[in-house]
Amino acid sequence: MKRQIFLPVTLSIAMVTMAWAGGFFKVGEPAPSFSLTSVTGKPVSLKDLQGKVVVLGLFHICEPCLIQSTNLQKVHDATRGQNVAVIGVNSSGDSRADVLEFLSVFPMKITYPYLTDPDQITDKLYGGGRFIPNVYILDQNGVIRWQRVGNMDLANDTAILDEVNKLLGASSGSTSL
């Protein structure tokens, strides 16, 4: 009896979540542009990254975001020298000092640009406040081609690399960690 109730309830929750998320994440549409500053003081504009495959992570200061940021570091390392830009954004408005403190506890050094967003522009543009962490992959023209929300299993480094390789025209899985 429990199983008969559990499956429909689980499916209903999944469908509502997907419908709700569908209102925010626009696969196939141009990614909303933004310009922010990295924790190292370097300005970064999404518009300036056109022509590259962009892996964009939107994060807060939380354990799932630490895990996802680490996944993005693995992608950054694996795509070094390719036409790929990996960027992370603290989209919750945390201070530079708080973000740097958060980054200091990571199990590996984050070497891709990690941006602060004091006005929460990206949170508003991408609907991130409800679903964190978010990972988007943009094609060379700035169009959202893939996104995953709040689930590191579905957005692990291997899954991200597979999608990046598709956009680079490489066979899936040719870039190894």
Backbone as a printed PyTorch tensor [residue, N CA C, xyz], in Angstrom:
tensor([[[  0.8160,  -1.1910,   0.0000],
         [  0.0000,   0.0000,   0.0000],
         [  0.8700,   1.2690,   0.0000]],

        [[  1.9270,   1.2610,   0.8420],
         [  2.8090,   2.4230,   0.8940],
         [  3.4370,   2.6790,  -0.4690]],

        [[  3.8230,   1.6130,  -1.1460],
         [  4.4580,   1.7540,  -2.4570],
         [  3.4940,   2.3620,  -3.4680]],

        [[  2.2140,   1.9900,  -3.3840],
         [  1.2250,   2.5320,  -4.3180],
         [  1.0240,   4.0270,  -4.1130]],

        [[  1.1880,   4.4950,  -2.8960],
         [  1.0410,   5.9210,  -2.6140],
         [  2.3410,   6.6640,  -2.8970]],

        [[  3.4630,   6.0600,  -2.5410],
         [  4.7670,   6.7040,  -2.6630],
         [  5.0960,   7.0960,  -4.1000]],

        [[  4.9040,   6.1870,  -5.0490],
         [  5.2650,   6.4580,  -6.4380],
         [  4.4880,   7.6340,  -7.0200]],

        [[  3.1400,   7.6790,  -6.9020],
         [  2.4300,   8.8440,  -7.4500],
         [  2.8110,  10.1600,  -6.7750]],

        [[  3.0300,  10.1260,  -5.4590],
         [  3.4180,  11.3430,  -4.7560],
         [  4.7900,  11.8050,  -5.2330]],

        [[  5.7310,  10.8800,  -5.3550],
         [  7.0710,  11.2140,  -5.8260],
         [  7.0200,  11.7840,  -7.2390]],

        [[  6.2640,  11.1610,  -8.1150],
         [  6.1450,  11.6610,  -9.4840],
         [  5.4980,  13.0400,  -9.5210]],

        [[  4.5020,  13.2560,  -8.6840],
         [  3.8370,  14.5620,  -8.6360],
         [  4.7930,  15.6420,  -8.1870]],

        [[  5.5720,  15.3680,  -7.1440],
         [  6.5510,  16.3450,  -6.6610],
         [  7.5780,  16.6400,  -7.7450]],

        [[  8.0640,  15.6140,  -8.4170],
         [  9.0520,  15.8050,  -9.4790],
         [  8.4850,  16.6550, -10.6140]],

        [[  7.2320,  16.4000, -10.9990],
         [  6.6190,  17.1610, -12.0910],
         [  6.4120,  18.6210, -11.7020]],

        [[  5.9880,  18.8800, -10.4640],
         [  5.8020,  20.2580, -10.0140],
         [  7.1390,  20.9780,  -9.9760]],

        [[  8.1770,  20.3190,  -9.4640],
         [  9.5040,  20.9240,  -9.4100],
         [ 10.0050,  21.2330, -10.8120]],

        [[  9.8360,  20.3050, -11.7460],
         [ 10.2920,  20.5370, -13.1200],
         [  9.5100,  21.6730, -13.7610]],

        [[  8.2060,  21.7390, -13.5170],
         [  7.4000,  22.8160, -14.0950],
         [  7.8170,  24.1600, -13.5050]],

        [[  8.0650,  24.1950, -12.1990],
         [  8.4900,  25.4100, -11.5340],
         [  9.8580,  25.8360, -12.0560]],

        [[ 10.7820,  24.9110, -12.1230],
         [ 12.1190,  25.2130, -12.6330],
         [ 12.0570,  25.6010, -14.1020]],

        [[ 11.1360,  24.9980, -14.8570],
         [ 11.0190,  25.2930, -16.2710],
         [ 10.7130,  26.7460, -16.5430]],

        [[ 10.0930,  27.4190, -15.5670],
         [  9.8050,  28.8240, -15.7160],
         [ 11.0470,  29.6920, -15.5770]],

        [[ 12.1120,  29.1570, -15.0170],
         [ 13.3240,  29.9250, -14.7720],
         [ 14.4230,  29.6100, -15.7660]],

        [[ 14.5920,  28.3490, -16.0970],
         [ 15.7490,  27.9060, -16.8650],
         [ 15.3480,  27.7060, -18.3080]],

        [[ 15.9830,  28.4600, -19.1820],
         [ 15.5350,  28.5220, -20.5640],
         [ 16.5420,  27.8890, -21.5100]],

        [[ 16.5860,  26.5650, -21.5070],
         [ 17.4550,  25.8530, -22.4320],
         [ 17.0090,  26.1950, -23.8500]],

        [[ 17.9810,  26.5690, -24.6900],
         [ 17.6880,  26.9460, -26.0700],
         [ 17.5510,  28.4430, -26.2680]],

        [[ 17.5610,  29.1980, -25.1920],
         [ 17.4760,  30.6540, -25.2940],
         [ 18.8160,  31.2890, -24.9330]],

        [[ 19.0420,  32.5240, -25.3880],
         [ 20.2880,  33.1990, -25.0180],
         [ 20.3970,  33.3460, -23.5050]],

        [[ 21.5900,  33.1430, -22.9900],
         [ 21.8280,  33.3140, -21.5600],
         [ 21.7880,  34.7980, -21.2250]],

        [[ 21.1260,  35.1520, -20.1380],
         [ 21.1480,  36.5540, -19.7180],
         [ 22.5760,  36.9940, -19.4100]],

        [[ 22.9480,  38.1490, -19.9100],
         [ 24.3110,  38.6410, -19.7440],
         [ 24.4760,  39.3670, -18.4120]],

        [[ 25.6900,  39.3580, -17.9190],
         [ 26.0390,  40.0750, -16.6930],
         [ 27.5250,  40.3740, -16.7150]],

        [[ 27.9210,  41.3530, -15.9170],
         [ 29.3260,  41.6980, -15.7000],
         [ 29.5310,  41.8090, -14.1990]],

        [[ 30.5110,  41.0580, -13.6910],
         [ 30.8040,  41.0380, -12.2590],
         [ 32.3120,  41.0580, -12.0560]],

        [[ 32.7300,  41.0580, -10.8150],
         [ 34.1490,  41.0740, -10.4790],
         [ 34.5010,  39.8020,  -9.7210]],

        [[ 35.6580,  39.2290, -10.0680],
         [ 36.1080,  38.0110,  -9.3890],
         [ 36.6490,  38.3600,  -8.0060]],

        [[ 36.8290,  37.3400,  -7.1910],
         [ 37.3810,  37.5580,  -5.8460],
         [ 38.8100,  38.0900,  -5.9090]],

        [[ 39.4600,  37.9390,  -7.0600],
         [ 40.8130,  38.4810,  -7.2270],
         [ 40.7950,  39.9030,  -7.7910]],

        [[ 39.6030,  40.4460,  -8.0440],
         [ 39.4840,  41.8220,  -8.5260],
         [ 39.3720,  41.9720, -10.0200]],

        [[ 39.3660,  40.8690, -10.7610],
         [ 39.3000,  40.9270, -12.2210],
         [ 37.8430,  41.0130, -12.6880]],

        [[ 37.5260,  41.9930, -13.5730],
         [ 36.1700,  42.0550, -14.1160],
         [ 35.9480,  40.9240, -15.1250]],

        [[ 34.7690,  40.3380, -15.0790],
         [ 34.4050,  39.2630, -16.0010],
         [ 33.0040,  39.5610, -16.5360]],

        [[ 32.8710,  39.5280, -17.8480],
         [ 31.5800,  39.7490, -18.5020],
         [ 31.2190,  38.5160, -19.3090]],

        [[ 30.0060,  38.0620, -19.1540],
         [ 29.5680,  36.8960, -19.9210],
         [ 29.6410,  37.1840, -21.4200]],

        [[ 29.3400,  38.4160, -21.8040],
         [ 29.4000,  38.8080, -23.2150],
         [ 30.8090,  38.6300, -23.7850]],

        [[ 31.8230,  38.9230, -22.9790],
         [ 33.2110,  38.8020, -23.4270],
         [ 33.6360,  37.3440, -23.6370]],

        [[ 32.8560,  36.4000, -23.1210],
         [ 33.2010,  34.9810, -23.2490],
         [ 32.5600,  34.3260, -24.4690]],

        [[ 31.7710,  35.1030, -25.2530],
         [ 31.1760,  34.5300, -26.4580],
         [ 32.2850,  34.0170, -27.3640]],

        [[ 32.0090,  32.9080, -28.0230],
         [ 32.9990,  32.2240, -28.8390],
         [ 33.5920,  31.0340, -28.0990]],

        [[ 33.3390,  30.9620, -26.7990],
         [ 33.7830,  29.8310, -25.9840],
         [ 32.5700,  29.0850, -25.4650]],

        [[ 32.7640,  27.8150, -25.1470],
         [ 31.7710,  27.0810, -24.3800],
         [ 31.9540,  27.5530, -22.9410]],

        [[ 30.8660,  27.9650, -22.3120],
         [ 30.9380,  28.4890, -20.9460],
         [ 30.2240,  27.5350, -19.9990]],

        [[ 30.9200,  27.1660, -18.9390],
         [ 30.3220,  26.4010, -17.8510],
         [ 30.1470,  27.3910, -16.7100]],

        [[ 28.9040,  27.6600, -16.3660],
         [ 28.5570,  28.6700, -15.3780],
         [ 27.9390,  27.9980, -14.1650]],

        [[ 28.5470,  28.2040, -13.0150],
         [ 27.9940,  27.6950, -11.7650],
         [ 27.5180,  28.8350, -10.9020]],

        [[ 26.2790,  28.7320, -10.4090],
         [ 25.7340,  29.7320,  -9.4940],
         [ 25.6520,  29.0950,  -8.1210]],

        [[ 26.2840,  29.7470,  -7.1420],
         [ 26.4450,  29.1470,  -5.8310],
         [ 26.1020,  30.1190,  -4.7100]],

        [[ 25.8370,  29.5470,  -3.5640],
         [ 25.7570,  30.2740,  -2.2950],
         [ 26.8730,  29.7210,  -1.4210]],

        [[ 26.8900,  30.0580,  -0.1560],
         [ 27.8500,  29.4830,   0.7740],
         [ 27.1330,  28.3400,   1.4880]],

        [[ 27.3540,  27.1210,   0.9720],
         [ 26.7000,  25.9360,   1.5310],
         [ 27.4970,  24.7050,   1.0960]],

        [[ 27.2680,  23.5970,   1.7560],
         [ 28.0170,  22.3850,   1.4260],
         [ 27.7360,  21.8760,   0.0080]],

        [[ 26.4640,  21.8270,  -0.4500],
         [ 26.2500,  21.3950,  -1.8390],
         [ 26.9810,  22.2820,  -2.8470]],

        [[ 27.0920,  23.5680,  -2.5440],
         [ 27.7930,  24.4760,  -3.4480],
         [ 29.2990,  24.2250,  -3.4150]],

        [[ 29.8330,  23.8490,  -2.2800],
         [ 31.2400,  23.4750,  -2.1720],
         [ 31.5100,  22.2580,  -3.0560]],

        [[ 30.6340,  21.2690,  -2.9830],
         [ 30.7950,  20.0570,  -3.7900],
         [ 30.7220,  20.3960,  -5.2740]],

        [[ 29.7120,  21.2030,  -5.6580],
         [ 29.5410,  21.5320,  -7.0780],
         [ 30.6770,  22.4040,  -7.5730]],

        [[ 31.1590,  23.3230,  -6.7540],
         [ 32.3020,  24.1570,  -7.1500],
         [ 33.5340,  23.2980,  -7.3970]],

        [[ 33.6990,  22.2670,  -6.5760],
         [ 34.8130,  21.3380,  -6.7530],
         [ 34.6620,  20.5620,  -8.0610]],

        [[ 33.4310,  20.1710,  -8.3980],
         [ 33.1840,  19.5220,  -9.6930],
         [ 33.5940,  20.4460, -10.8390]],

        [[ 33.2720,  21.7270, -10.7180],
         [ 33.6500,  22.6710, -11.7620],
         [ 35.1630,  22.8400, -11.8600]],

        [[ 35.8590,  22.7380, -10.7390],
         [ 37.3300,  22.8020, -10.7910],
         [ 37.8760,  21.6260, -11.5970]],

        [[ 37.2920,  20.4560, -11.4200],
         [ 37.7190,  19.2830, -12.1990],
         [ 37.4700,  19.5020, -13.6860]],

        [[ 36.3370,  20.1210, -14.0220],
         [ 36.0410,  20.4470, -15.4230],
         [ 37.0500,  21.4710, -15.9340]],

        [[ 37.3240,  22.4760, -15.1280],
         [ 38.3010,  23.5010, -15.5110],
         [ 39.6660,  22.8730, -15.7950]],

        [[ 40.1060,  21.9860, -14.9320],
         [ 41.3960,  21.3120, -15.1140],
         [ 41.3980,  20.4550, -16.3800]],

        [[ 40.3080,  19.7550, -16.6270],
         [ 40.2310,  18.8390, -17.7720],
         [ 40.1180,  19.5690, -19.1050]],

        [[ 39.6330,  20.8100, -19.0890],
         [ 39.4360,  21.5460, -20.3520],
         [ 40.4630,  22.6550, -20.5510]],

        [[ 41.4560,  22.6870, -19.7040],
         [ 42.5100,  23.7110, -19.8210],
         [ 43.1100,  23.6610, -21.2370]],

        [[ 43.2460,  24.8210, -21.8510],
         [ 43.8120,  24.9030, -23.1930],
         [ 42.7810,  24.7090, -24.2970]],

        [[ 41.5530,  24.3920, -23.9460],
         [ 40.4870,  24.2540, -24.9370],
         [ 39.6620,  25.5370, -24.9490]],

        [[ 38.7470,  25.6170, -25.8640],
         [ 37.9130,  26.8030, -26.0310],
         [ 36.7460,  26.7790, -25.0350]],

        [[ 37.1020,  26.7080, -23.7400],
         [ 36.1140,  26.5630, -22.6690],
         [ 36.4540,  27.5530, -21.5590]],

        [[ 35.4220,  28.1980, -21.0250],
         [ 35.5720,  29.0650, -19.8570],
         [ 34.6800,  28.5250, -18.7520]],

        [[ 35.2640,  28.2920, -17.5970],
         [ 34.5160,  27.8770, -16.4100],
         [ 34.4940,  29.0650, -15.4640]],

        [[ 33.2920,  29.4450, -15.0280],
         [ 33.1780,  30.5270, -14.0550],
         [ 32.1620,  30.1420, -12.9800]],

        [[ 32.4510,  30.5750, -11.7830],
         [ 31.5310,  30.3880, -10.6660],
         [ 31.0950,  31.7470, -10.1620]],

        [[ 29.8630,  31.8110,  -9.6910],
         [ 29.3310,  33.0640,  -9.1660],
         [ 28.7020,  32.7980,  -7.8040]],

        [[ 29.1300,  33.5600,  -6.8070],
         [ 28.4050,  33.5570,  -5.5420],
         [ 27.2210,  34.4880,  -5.7610]],

        [[ 26.0660,  33.9170,  -6.0500],
         [ 24.9030,  34.6910,  -6.4760],
         [ 24.0400,  35.1740,  -5.3240]],

        [[ 24.4370,  34.8920,  -4.0860],
         [ 23.5810,  35.2310,  -2.9440],
         [ 23.9210,  36.5660,  -2.2910]],

        [[ 24.8860,  37.2920,  -2.8620],
         [ 25.2110,  38.6010,  -2.3350],
         [ 26.1960,  38.6030,  -1.1830]],

        [[ 26.8360,  37.4660,  -0.9090],
         [ 27.8050,  37.4020,   0.1830],
         [ 28.9940,  38.3130,  -0.1180]],

        [[ 29.6270,  38.7980,   0.9230],
         [ 30.7720,  39.6970,   0.7660],
         [ 31.9740,  38.9500,   0.1950]],

        [[ 32.8880,  39.7010,  -0.3870],
         [ 34.1230,  39.1230,  -0.9160],
         [ 34.8650,  38.3790,   0.1910]],

        [[ 34.9300,  38.9710,   1.3680],
         [ 35.6330,  38.3410,   2.4970],
         [ 34.9860,  37.0090,   2.8720]],

        [[ 33.6580,  36.9780,   2.9100],
         [ 32.9660,  35.7270,   3.2460],
         [ 33.1870,  34.6600,   2.1720]],

        [[ 33.1770,  35.0850,   0.9140],
         [ 33.4010,  34.1370,  -0.1820],
         [ 34.8280,  33.5970,  -0.1160]],

        [[ 35.7950,  34.4650,   0.1160],
         [ 37.1880,  34.0080,   0.2280],
         [ 37.3640,  33.0390,   1.3980]],

        [[ 36.7110,  33.3160,   2.5090],
         [ 36.7760,  32.3980,   3.6510],
         [ 36.1720,  31.0430,   3.2890]],

        [[ 35.0320,  31.0630,   2.5870],
         [ 34.3790,  29.8340,   2.1210],
         [ 35.3060,  29.0540,   1.1940]],

        [[ 35.9280,  29.7370,   0.2430],
         [ 36.8280,  29.0750,  -0.7030],
         [ 38.0470,  28.4750,  -0.0040]],

        [[ 38.4400,  29.0560,   1.1160],
         [ 39.6330,  28.5770,   1.8190],
         [ 39.4460,  27.1960,   2.4430]],

        [[ 38.2070,  26.7400,   2.6200],
         [ 37.9700,  25.4240,   3.2240],
         [ 37.7420,  24.3380,   2.1760]],

        [[ 37.8250,  24.6920,   0.9090],
         [ 37.6130,  23.7080,  -0.1540],
         [ 38.7140,  22.6560,  -0.1240]],

        [[ 38.4010,  21.4260,  -0.5350],
         [ 39.4220,  20.3710,  -0.5520],
         [ 40.4650,  20.5530,  -1.6480]],

        [[ 40.2030,  21.4340,  -2.6000],
         [ 41.1700,  21.7490,  -3.6580],
         [ 41.0970,  23.2440,  -3.9360]],

        [[ 42.1750,  23.7900,  -4.4390],
         [ 42.2170,  25.2190,  -4.7570],
         [ 41.3730,  25.4860,  -5.9990]],

        [[ 40.5190,  26.4830,  -5.9220],
         [ 39.6850,  26.8840,  -7.0520],
         [ 40.4870,  27.8880,  -7.8800]],

        [[ 40.7580,  27.5260,  -9.1380],
         [ 41.5790,  28.3880,  -9.9900],
         [ 40.7840,  29.0240, -11.1280]],

        [[ 39.5300,  28.6440, -11.2970],
         [ 38.7120,  29.3260, -12.2980],
         [ 38.1680,  30.6200, -11.6620]],

        [[ 37.7560,  31.5850, -12.4970],
         [ 37.2340,  32.8340, -11.9390],
         [ 35.9940,  32.5740, -11.0770]],

        [[ 36.0540,  33.0340,  -9.8410],
         [ 34.9400,  32.9050,  -8.9020],
         [ 34.4870,  34.3220,  -8.5920]],

        [[ 33.2770,  34.6550,  -9.0130],
         [ 32.7860,  36.0300,  -8.9880],
         [ 31.8790,  36.2860,  -7.7910]],

        [[ 31.8830,  37.5180,  -7.3400],
         [ 30.9230,  37.9300,  -6.3190],
         [ 29.8240,  38.7300,  -6.9960]],

        [[ 28.6530,  38.6450,  -6.4450],
         [ 27.4750,  39.3030,  -7.0090],
         [ 26.7160,  39.9960,  -5.8720]],

        [[ 27.2480,  41.1310,  -5.3910],
         [ 26.6580,  41.7840,  -4.2200],
         [ 25.2040,  42.2060,  -4.4060]],

        [[ 24.8030,  42.4740,  -5.6310],
         [ 23.4220,  42.9010,  -5.8910],
         [ 22.5110,  41.7490,  -6.3170]],

        [[ 23.0380,  40.5380,  -6.3050],
         [ 22.2900,  39.3220,  -6.6450],
         [ 21.6500,  39.3880,  -8.0380]],

        [[ 22.3810,  39.9760,  -8.9650],
         [ 21.9010,  40.1060, -10.3450],
         [ 21.6680,  38.7280, -10.9630]],

        [[ 22.6520,  37.8440, -10.8120],
         [ 22.5300,  36.5120, -11.4330],
         [ 21.4320,  35.6940, -10.7750]],

        [[ 21.2270,  35.8860,  -9.4840],
         [ 20.1480,  35.1880,  -8.7900],
         [ 18.8070,  35.5700,  -9.4110]],

        [[ 18.6500,  36.8400,  -9.7290],
         [ 17.4030,  37.3210, -10.3370],
         [ 17.2930,  36.8640, -11.7930]],

        [[ 18.3950,  36.9770, -12.5470],
         [ 18.3610,  36.6110, -13.9660],
         [ 18.1120,  35.1260, -14.1900]],

        [[ 18.7280,  34.2900, -13.3530],
         [ 18.6910,  32.8510, -13.5590],
         [ 17.7830,  32.1190, -12.5740]],

        [[ 17.0870,  32.8470, -11.7160],
         [ 16.1720,  32.2080, -10.7790],
         [ 16.8440,  31.3140,  -9.7630]],

        [[ 18.0910,  31.5960,  -9.4340],
         [ 18.8800,  30.6900,  -8.6100],
         [ 18.4990,  30.5880,  -7.1580]],

        [[ 17.8530,  31.6030,  -6.5990],
         [ 17.5720,  31.5900,  -5.1790],
         [ 16.7500,  30.4060,  -4.7200]],

        [[ 15.9170,  29.8910,  -5.5780],
         [ 15.0700,  28.7600,  -5.2040],
         [ 15.7790,  27.4220,  -5.3740]],

        [[ 16.7430,  27.3770,  -6.2680],
         [ 17.4070,  26.1220,  -6.6020],
         [ 18.9170,  26.3430,  -6.6380]],

        [[ 19.6200,  25.8230,  -5.6650],
         [ 21.0770,  26.0120,  -5.5870],
         [ 21.7170,  24.6730,  -5.2880]],

        [[ 22.8490,  24.3450,  -5.8430],
         [ 23.5920,  25.0790,  -6.8770],
         [ 22.9900,  24.8750,  -8.2640]],

        [[ 23.2950,  25.7910,  -9.1500],
         [ 22.8650,  25.7140, -10.5520],
         [ 24.1020,  25.5880, -11.4210]],

        [[ 24.0140,  24.7710, -12.4620],
         [ 25.0870,  24.6950, -13.4530],
         [ 24.4570,  24.8430, -14.8310]],

        [[ 25.0040,  25.7580, -15.5960],
         [ 24.5700,  25.9900, -16.9730],
         [ 25.7490,  25.7550, -17.8950]],

        [[ 25.4670,  25.2420, -19.0720],
         [ 26.4790,  25.1830, -20.1240],
         [ 25.9320,  25.9790, -21.2940]],

        [[ 26.7270,  26.9570, -21.7210],
         [ 26.3540,  27.8310, -22.8320],
         [ 27.2090,  27.4870, -24.0330]],

        [[ 26.5890,  27.5160, -25.1980],
         [ 27.3710,  27.2430, -26.4070],
         [ 28.1910,  28.4760, -26.7860]],

        [[ 28.9080,  28.3720, -27.8800],
         [ 29.8190,  29.4220, -28.3080],
         [ 29.0930,  30.7180, -28.6710]],

        [[ 27.7810,  30.6430, -28.8720],
         [ 26.9770,  31.8260, -29.1860],
         [ 26.2470,  32.3780, -27.9670]],

        [[ 26.5070,  31.8230, -26.7880],
         [ 25.8760,  32.3160, -25.5750],
         [ 24.4770,  31.7830, -25.3260]],

        [[ 24.1480,  30.6780, -25.9780],
         [ 22.8200,  30.0630, -25.8150],
         [ 22.9190,  28.9500, -24.7640]],

        [[ 21.9540,  28.9230, -23.8630],
         [ 21.9100,  27.8780, -22.8360],
         [ 21.5930,  26.5530, -23.5210]],

        [[ 22.4930,  25.5880, -23.4040],
         [ 22.3010,  24.2770, -24.0240],
         [ 22.0580,  23.1630, -23.0130]],

        [[ 22.3710,  23.4260, -21.7540],
         [ 22.2500,  22.3760, -20.7270],
         [ 22.1880,  23.0550, -19.3830]],

        [[ 21.4010,  22.5200, -18.4670],
         [ 21.3740,  23.0370, -17.1140],
         [ 20.9560,  21.9440, -16.1530]],

        [[ 21.4970,  22.0180, -14.9670],
         [ 21.1240,  21.1110, -13.8870],
         [ 21.0400,  21.9360, -12.6140]],

        [[ 20.1180,  21.5640, -11.7830],
         [ 19.8320,  22.3420, -10.5950],
         [ 19.8980,  21.4690,  -9.3530]],

        [[ 20.7330,  21.8590,  -8.3980],
         [ 20.7190,  21.2890,  -7.0720],
         [ 20.9930,  19.8090,  -6.9450]],

        [[ 21.5240,  19.1600,  -7.9630],
         [ 21.7770,  17.7240,  -7.8680],
         [ 23.1570,  17.4320,  -8.4290]],

        [[ 24.1050,  17.1990,  -7.5240],
         [ 25.4800,  16.9820,  -7.9570],
         [ 25.6670,  15.6550,  -8.6950]],

        [[ 24.7500,  14.7000,  -8.5110],
         [ 24.8500,  13.4410,  -9.2500],
         [ 24.5620,  13.6660, -10.7330]],

        [[ 23.5760,  14.5050, -11.0150],
         [ 23.2200,  14.7840, -12.4090],
         [ 24.1170,  15.8400, -13.0350]],

        [[ 24.8630,  16.5440, -12.2070],
         [ 25.7570,  17.5890, -12.7150],
         [ 27.1650,  17.3650, -12.1860]],

        [[ 27.5830,  16.1030, -12.1860],
         [ 28.9570,  15.8320, -11.7490],
         [ 29.9210,  16.2100, -12.8720]],

        [[ 31.2020,  16.1690, -12.5890],
         [ 32.1860,  16.6120, -13.5700],
         [ 32.1270,  15.7950, -14.8590]],

        [[ 31.8450,  14.5140, -14.7740],
         [ 31.7670,  13.6710, -15.9760],
         [ 30.5800,  14.0740, -16.8520]],

        [[ 29.4300,  14.3090, -16.2410],
         [ 28.2500,  14.7250, -17.0060],
         [ 28.4860,  16.0740, -17.6720]],

        [[ 29.1120,  16.9810, -16.9440],
         [ 29.3980,  18.3020, -17.5160],
         [ 30.3810,  18.1770, -18.6790]],

        [[ 31.4440,  17.4030, -18.4870],
         [ 32.4230,  17.2150, -19.5610],
         [ 31.8020,  16.5880, -20.8020]],

        [[ 30.8900,  15.6530, -20.6230],
         [ 30.2070,  15.0500, -21.7770],
         [ 29.4790,  16.1180, -22.5820]],

        [[ 28.7880,  17.0120, -21.8930],
         [ 28.0490,  18.0710, -22.5870],
         [ 28.9880,  19.0840, -23.2320]],

        [[ 30.0560,  19.4340, -22.5400],
         [ 31.0480,  20.3610, -23.1000],
         [ 31.6510,  19.7600, -24.3660]],

        [[ 32.0070,  18.4760, -24.3130],
         [ 32.5960,  17.8180, -25.4800],
         [ 31.6460,  17.8060, -26.6710]],

        [[ 30.3580,  17.6370, -26.4130],
         [ 29.3760,  17.6870, -27.5060],
         [ 29.4220,  19.0500, -28.1870]],

        [[ 29.5010,  20.0860, -27.3840],
         [ 29.5140,  21.4380, -27.9510],
         [ 30.8360,  21.7630, -28.6410]],

        [[ 31.8980,  21.1450, -28.1910],
         [ 33.1970,  21.3580, -28.8440],
         [ 33.3290,  20.5160, -30.1240]],

        [[ 32.3670,  19.6530, -30.3500],
         [ 32.4160,  18.8080, -31.5320],
         [ 33.2210,  17.5470, -31.3210]],

        [[ 33.6630,  17.2870, -30.1010],
         [ 34.4260,  16.0810, -29.7960],
         [ 33.4580,  14.9480, -29.4700]],

        [[ 33.9420,  13.7470, -29.5720],
         [ 33.1190,  12.6170, -29.1710],
         [ 32.9660,  12.6130, -27.6690]],

        [[ 31.8060,  12.1860, -27.1980],
         [ 31.5120,  12.1700, -25.7730],
         [ 32.5480,  11.3340, -25.0110]],

        [[ 33.0440,  11.9410, -23.9340],
         [ 33.9730,  11.2230, -23.0660],
         [ 35.4220,  11.2670, -23.5120]],

        [[ 35.7550,  12.0500, -24.5520],
         [ 37.1550,  12.0440, -25.0070],
         [ 38.0780,  12.8380, -24.0830]],

        [[ 37.4900,  13.7550, -23.3020],
         [ 38.3110,  14.4840, -22.3450],
         [ 38.2810,  13.7130, -21.0490]],

        [[ 39.4400,  13.3570, -20.5640],
         [ 39.4720,  12.5590, -19.3360],
         [ 39.9470,  13.4050, -18.1720]],

        [[ 39.6080,  12.9370, -17.0090],
         [ 40.0770,  13.6140, -15.8020],
         [ 41.3940,  13.0540, -15.4970]]])
